[in-house]
Amino acid sequence: MQKVLIAVLALGFSVLVGCTRHAREQASKAEIGFIEATSDIKLRRMVVHTARPKGVVLFLHGFPETLHAWKDISLVLGKDYEVHAFDWPGYGLSSRLPADKFSYAPQDYARVLKAYIDKAGIDRSRLVIYATDIGALPALLLALEEPGIARTIIVGDFAPFDRPQYMHENLQGLKSKPSSDLIHASMNRNRDEILENAFRRGLPKNEQFDLSPELKDDMLRGWSQDGLTSADAFYHYYSHFTRDQEYFESHLARLKTPVKVIWGEKDFYINKEMGVEFAKKANIEFTLLPHLGHYPHLQDPKQTIEEIQASFSSR
């Protein structure tokens, strides 16, 4: 009888362990689909659900990325948090409206971000937004209008102010004509070179990193859709960039949402002094990430995960 009881208990324990493992595997599954953000903009999004989320994380990608830049990080965080990411219009498989119907400006991206948060039913009081590159200014512009948009916003490696001297010469050239047209055309001609090398620039050989085949394939597949490329969207973003940077700086005193700035020490595209100035003017925390470049989340995903986790344990 004792042996039978032990066997039953062992079987029950095995089933319990199996169910727990299965639940965790289910919780860490990335669901990719589409959501109607507005009447004319459909966003491809990724969501990782868990049974009892400690909070919500929303990742905003940069150029030339897609939501797949966040997939591995999201699967790890998805064990404890509900995690969201989406393709900006003009990237991945999200909508590509003509520029006369959607300008691809930071202000327009801010409105898309608000629409996504509302449509996805995200609890703003439990939300941490992690935004990099072109995704950062839209998040901050939205925070000016709606301070309660998130619990915390983490931004990095972007250009909040009109300071061309802190930017790579090609980015400087995109800010005005006629140089912007030349750079725009060159970007469209050199798609493969951009997708292969954009993530390596500025890093010594021993610190360069490989992208997942899934992300590389997705960026290639999503580069051109409906007659508009990701380079086109980037060009249109920059054509309105100075205006929106100046608006943000002139209204910086209205920024009440808790914000943290992080920056790759070896950012090839935007000098860390940009982040230092922003943090000082806004009186917010600045962290320099040693040995990392413009894409810290791809170069050192563990650092990004820890940054997110720490943001929930603070305050």
VMD Tcl script that draws the C-alpha trace (Angstrom):
set ca {
  {0.00 0.00 0.00}
  {2.86 2.33 0.90}
  {4.56 1.64 -2.45}
  {1.32 2.40 -4.30}
  {0.92 5.67 -2.37}
  {4.50 6.70 -3.18}
  {3.95 5.88 -6.84}
  {0.75 7.92 -6.94}
  {2.46 10.89 -5.25}
  {5.40 10.66 -7.65}
  {3.04 10.55 -10.60}
  {1.11 13.51 -9.27}
  {4.30 15.49 -8.76}
  {5.43 14.64 -12.29}
  {2.11 15.77 -13.72}
  {2.28 18.99 -11.67}
  {5.80 19.76 -12.92}
  {4.70 18.99 -16.46}
  {1.68 21.27 -16.19}
  {3.81 24.07 -14.72}
  {6.36 23.71 -17.51}
  {3.57 23.64 -20.09}
  {2.00 26.77 -18.58}
  {5.33 28.58 -18.75}
  {5.84 27.52 -22.34}
  {2.36 28.74 -23.20}
  {3.00 32.03 -21.39}
  {6.15 32.57 -23.42}
  {4.55 32.14 -26.81}
  {4.71 35.17 -29.08}
  {1.40 35.77 -30.83}
  {1.81 37.78 -34.02}
  {-1.19 39.26 -35.76}
  {-2.77 42.56 -36.79}
  {-4.74 45.30 -35.08}
  {-6.65 48.24 -36.57}
  {-5.03 51.22 -34.86}
  {-7.08 53.76 -36.82}
  {-9.59 53.59 -39.64}
  {-6.78 53.54 -42.23}
  {-3.76 52.16 -40.35}
  {-3.31 48.49 -39.58}
  {-0.37 47.50 -37.40}
  {1.31 44.14 -37.27}
  {1.92 43.41 -33.63}
  {3.40 40.81 -31.31}
  {1.99 40.04 -27.87}
  {3.30 37.67 -25.22}
  {0.74 36.88 -22.52}
  {1.19 35.44 -19.06}
  {-1.40 34.37 -16.49}
  {-0.61 36.95 -13.79}
  {1.46 39.75 -15.33}
  {3.42 41.96 -12.97}
  {3.08 44.76 -15.50}
  {3.02 45.56 -19.22}
  {5.97 46.28 -21.51}
  {5.71 47.97 -24.90}
  {8.76 47.95 -27.20}
  {9.17 50.54 -29.98}
  {11.73 49.72 -32.66}
  {14.06 51.87 -34.76}
  {15.36 51.94 -38.32}
  {15.61 49.53 -40.13}
  {14.14 47.08 -37.62}
  {10.80 45.33 -37.29}
  {9.00 43.89 -34.26}
  {11.17 40.77 -34.54}
  {14.01 42.81 -33.01}
  {12.20 42.27 -29.69}
  {11.10 38.67 -29.98}
  {13.79 36.90 -27.92}
  {13.68 39.57 -25.20}
  {9.88 39.42 -25.14}
  {9.85 35.65 -24.65}
  {12.06 35.99 -21.58}
  {10.11 38.91 -20.09}
  {6.86 37.18 -21.02}
  {7.25 34.80 -18.09}
  {6.43 37.70 -15.76}
  {5.00 40.49 -17.88}
  {2.57 41.06 -20.71}
  {4.78 42.22 -23.59}
  {3.80 44.13 -26.74}
  {5.66 45.29 -29.84}
  {4.48 46.49 -33.23}
  {5.85 47.56 -36.60}
  {5.71 51.29 -37.17}
  {3.84 52.31 -40.34}
  {6.36 51.98 -43.15}
  {8.15 49.04 -41.52}
  {7.58 45.30 -41.41}
  {4.05 44.44 -42.43}
  {2.22 47.46 -41.02}
  {0.33 49.87 -43.27}
  {2.15 51.91 -45.92}
  {-0.04 54.87 -46.72}
  {1.06 57.42 -49.34}
  {2.97 60.32 -47.77}
  {0.18 62.76 -48.66}
  {-2.17 60.75 -46.41}
  {0.26 59.94 -43.59}
  {3.43 61.98 -43.13}
  {5.51 59.43 -41.13}
  {6.52 62.32 -38.86}
  {7.32 61.79 -35.16}
  {4.07 63.59 -34.26}
  {2.08 61.19 -36.44}
  {3.86 58.21 -34.92}
  {2.92 59.60 -31.49}
  {-0.75 59.48 -32.51}
  {-0.30 55.90 -33.77}
  {1.27 54.96 -30.43}
  {-1.67 56.40 -28.50}
  {-4.12 54.61 -30.77}
  {-2.31 51.31 -30.21}
  {-2.30 51.65 -26.42}
  {-6.00 52.46 -26.45}
  {-7.02 49.74 -28.91}
  {-4.90 47.09 -27.15}
  {-6.56 47.95 -23.83}
  {-3.24 48.44 -22.05}
  {-3.33 49.56 -18.41}
  {-1.21 52.72 -18.55}
  {-0.51 52.71 -14.81}
  {1.35 49.40 -15.21}
  {3.05 50.18 -18.53}
  {6.75 50.59 -19.24}
  {7.60 51.83 -22.72}
  {11.07 51.00 -24.03}
  {11.80 53.04 -27.15}
  {14.91 53.43 -29.26}
  {16.00 55.40 -32.33}
  {12.95 56.68 -34.30}
  {10.60 55.24 -31.67}
  {11.82 57.44 -28.81}
  {10.73 60.95 -29.83}
  {7.13 59.86 -30.61}
  {6.85 58.34 -27.12}
  {8.09 61.55 -25.51}
  {5.87 63.75 -27.67}
  {2.88 61.70 -26.56}
  {4.00 62.04 -22.93}
  {3.89 65.84 -23.27}
  {0.19 65.63 -24.08}
  {-0.66 62.72 -21.79}
  {1.66 62.49 -18.75}
  {-0.11 59.34 -17.55}
  {0.59 57.45 -20.77}
  {2.98 55.12 -18.94}
  {4.45 54.30 -15.57}
  {7.93 54.85 -17.03}
  {9.44 55.54 -20.43}
  {12.95 54.30 -21.20}
  {14.54 55.96 -24.24}
  {17.95 55.85 -25.85}
  {20.15 56.37 -28.88}
  {17.96 58.96 -30.59}
  {17.86 62.71 -31.29}
  {15.44 64.59 -29.02}
  {16.83 68.01 -29.98}
  {17.94 69.63 -33.23}
  {21.67 69.14 -32.71}
  {23.10 68.01 -36.06}
  {26.64 68.23 -34.66}
  {25.91 65.15 -32.56}
  {24.68 63.12 -35.53}
  {26.38 61.10 -38.27}
  {26.83 63.09 -41.46}
  {24.24 61.05 -43.36}
  {21.65 61.76 -40.67}
  {22.59 65.43 -40.76}
  {22.08 65.36 -44.53}
  {18.60 63.88 -44.20}
  {17.37 66.92 -42.28}
  {17.16 69.22 -45.30}
  {17.18 69.35 -49.10}
  {18.92 68.86 -51.49}
  {21.19 66.49 -49.54}
  {18.20 64.56 -48.16}
  {17.07 63.55 -51.66}
  {20.53 62.23 -52.54}
  {20.80 60.22 -49.32}
  {17.25 58.94 -49.72}
  {18.02 57.61 -53.21}
  {21.27 56.05 -51.99}
  {19.48 54.25 -49.15}
  {16.99 52.73 -51.55}
  {19.81 51.59 -53.85}
  {21.75 50.04 -50.99}
  {19.10 48.08 -49.13}
  {21.17 44.90 -48.77}
  {24.23 46.77 -47.50}
  {22.13 48.62 -44.92}
  {20.45 45.47 -43.62}
  {23.79 43.68 -43.42}
  {25.98 46.38 -41.89}
  {23.86 49.01 -40.14}
  {24.14 47.09 -36.88}
  {27.92 46.62 -37.06}
  {29.10 50.17 -37.68}
  {31.25 51.78 -35.03}
  {32.02 48.52 -33.26}
  {35.41 46.81 -33.32}
  {35.46 43.38 -34.93}
  {35.47 41.52 -31.63}
  {32.35 43.36 -30.42}
  {30.24 42.98 -33.53}
  {27.23 40.69 -33.29}
  {24.99 38.64 -35.53}
  {21.26 39.14 -35.96}
  {18.85 36.25 -35.77}
  {17.98 34.80 -39.19}
  {14.33 35.51 -38.35}
  {14.95 39.24 -37.90}
  {17.14 39.47 -41.01}
  {14.54 37.72 -43.14}
  {11.73 39.83 -41.73}
  {13.51 43.14 -42.38}
  {14.22 42.04 -45.94}
  {10.63 40.93 -46.52}
  {9.24 44.08 -44.95}
  {11.58 46.55 -46.64}
  {9.22 47.26 -49.54}
  {5.46 46.92 -49.35}
  {2.66 48.67 -51.25}
  {5.03 50.87 -53.21}
  {6.82 52.35 -50.18}
  {10.13 51.25 -48.63}
  {11.39 51.55 -45.08}
  {13.96 54.01 -46.45}
  {11.07 56.10 -47.79}
  {9.40 56.11 -44.38}
  {12.72 57.09 -42.74}
  {13.17 59.91 -45.27}
  {9.66 61.26 -44.60}
  {10.25 61.02 -40.82}
  {13.37 63.15 -41.21}
  {11.65 65.70 -43.43}
  {9.54 66.65 -40.37}
  {12.15 65.81 -37.75}
  {13.54 69.29 -37.07}
  {10.04 70.72 -36.60}
  {9.11 68.05 -34.07}
  {12.47 68.24 -32.26}
  {12.04 71.99 -31.84}
  {8.49 71.51 -30.57}
  {9.65 68.95 -28.03}
  {12.52 71.10 -26.74}
  {10.36 74.21 -26.46}
  {7.77 72.28 -24.41}
  {10.21 70.18 -22.38}
  {9.00 71.70 -19.11}
  {5.70 69.86 -19.64}
  {7.39 66.45 -19.51}
  {6.07 64.93 -16.27}
  {6.12 61.21 -17.11}
  {9.05 59.44 -15.40}
  {11.76 58.99 -18.05}
  {15.14 57.29 -18.02}
  {17.78 57.76 -20.71}
  {20.20 54.98 -21.68}
  {22.88 55.25 -24.34}
  {25.38 52.97 -26.06}
  {28.86 54.29 -25.38}
  {29.95 53.45 -28.93}
  {26.86 54.71 -30.75}
  {28.09 55.35 -34.30}
  {25.06 57.37 -35.41}
  {24.21 59.70 -32.52}
  {26.85 60.86 -30.06}
  {26.26 60.17 -26.39}
  {26.51 63.94 -25.76}
  {23.00 64.19 -27.21}
  {21.71 61.95 -24.42}
  {23.77 63.74 -21.78}
  {22.31 67.13 -22.78}
  {18.76 65.81 -22.86}
  {19.04 64.17 -19.44}
  {20.57 67.30 -17.94}
  {17.94 69.65 -19.39}
  {15.09 67.35 -18.35}
  {16.68 66.54 -14.98}
  {16.33 62.80 -15.49}
  {18.57 59.78 -15.02}
  {21.18 58.98 -17.67}
  {23.03 55.67 -17.97}
  {25.93 55.10 -20.36}
  {26.23 51.49 -21.50}
  {29.93 50.56 -21.84}
  {31.06 48.80 -25.05}
  {27.59 48.97 -26.61}
  {26.63 50.70 -29.86}
  {23.43 52.10 -31.35}
  {21.42 48.89 -30.83}
  {21.99 47.86 -27.18}
  {18.91 45.58 -27.16}
  {20.38 43.50 -30.00}
  {23.98 43.60 -28.84}
  {23.27 42.80 -25.18}
  {19.67 41.60 -24.69}
  {20.40 40.68 -21.07}
  {21.06 44.33 -20.26}
  {17.71 45.35 -21.76}
  {15.87 42.67 -19.80}
  {17.48 43.80 -16.55}
  {16.66 47.43 -17.33}
  {13.00 46.57 -17.78}
  {12.87 44.47 -14.63}
  {14.51 47.24 -12.60}
  {11.98 49.78 -13.86}
  {9.17 47.77 -12.26}
  {10.95 47.37 -8.95}
  {11.61 51.13 -8.61}
  {9.07 53.73 -7.40}
}
mol new
graphics top color blue
foreach p $ca { graphics top sphere $p radius 0.5 }
foreach p [lrange $ca 0 end-1] q [lrange $ca 1 end] { graphics top cylinder $p $q radius 0.2 }
display resetview
